[in-house]
Amino acid sequence: MTTTSAEESSAVPVGPPPPFDPELAAALRVINESLPPDGFANPAIFAALRQGGPGAEPASDEELTRGGAFTLEERTVPGPEGAPDITLLILSPTGTTAPVPVIYHMHGGGMVLGDKRSQVPELLDTIQDLGTAMAVVSVEYRLAPETPHPGPVADCYAGLLWTAAHAEELGYDAERILVAGSSAGGGLAAALALMARDRGGPSLFAQLLMCPMLDDHNDTPSARQMTGLGVWDRVSNEFGWTSLLGEARGTADVSPYAAPARATDLSGLPPAFIDVGTNETFRDEAVAYASRIWQAGGSAELHVWPGAFHGFDLMVRPAVISQDARAARVLWLRRVLSVA
């Protein structure tokens, strides 16, 4: 099955944006004062985001070990052939003897921002809400535009191979490795599921794709409908994809390992959880990806959160809809772990 072409997508008429969730709308007005929808494409704002600042510091060791609930280790492991080594952030539950499932994590940031500690605290919240011992391995992949495709995904795959090969040493269950990520990290997780299937790589038991960045065409109805709104609009999205792919963006030369929406075969993939907001660029590509998994005979659970913008659950954690989104992931994880 082929993907919808950019020409077909651009021909679909779009109306006004769906209404924003009231709690999220109030928070978004404040967020947009420092991060406008097209902010990533603004050199000054992008430079400031790369530099970090107050409130944007990497998660501390104390925040990640959760009062001794997890042990923390950073390891340097071999990167892709001919490329530099990579580092992995390894968080193992303390006090466990039986092999535990492991979440192999890719951070978000539009392929141009973030590090191996980004979004890990929120992932640990999910594990602790689940109440089941699980480990997290988060990879430090090289960022675009300094490292274009295939560098980032190759780094992630090298780390996955190392994690699977050393699962017994780490106390992990090699049959229960889940790939996960949000935004760009969600796209990378989807790409790893494709790569592992195609290359006979590690057997993955699930993929957790949160508001995933999947389609470099950047011309779905939702991409056009939400231009100038949210925190990552069509302008920022073009910047992210062009940083990764250069002049190849939007052409026939893009690999599905860069943009998973390009894959023509979505059969044989591990069960997927996919969520997205109605009020974000990635809405239609995420919905289409779930639909194509079903059409290929696979398993996917899809949540489309009404009135939600990109990254809402990370940026507005107290909102009721953010709590619901996190709870849905916990319930899905509990189900897939019960049969894995």
Secondary structure, DSSP 8 states (H G I E B T S, - for coil): -----HHHHHTS---S-----HHHHHHHHHHHHHS-TTGGGSHHHHHHHHH--TT-----HHHHHTTTTEEEEEEEE--STTS--EEEEEEEETT--S-EEEEEEE--STTTS--TTTTHHHHHHHHHHHTS--EEEEEE---TTTS-TTHHHHHHHHHHHHHHHTHHHHTEEEEEEEEEEETHHHHHHHHHHHHHHHTT---EEEEEEES----TT--SHHHHHTTT-SSS-HHHHHHHHHHHHGGGTTSTT--TTTSGGG-S--TT---EEEEEETTSTTHHHHHHHHHHHHHTT--EEEEEETT--TTHHHHSTTSHHHHHHHHHHHHHHHHHHHH-
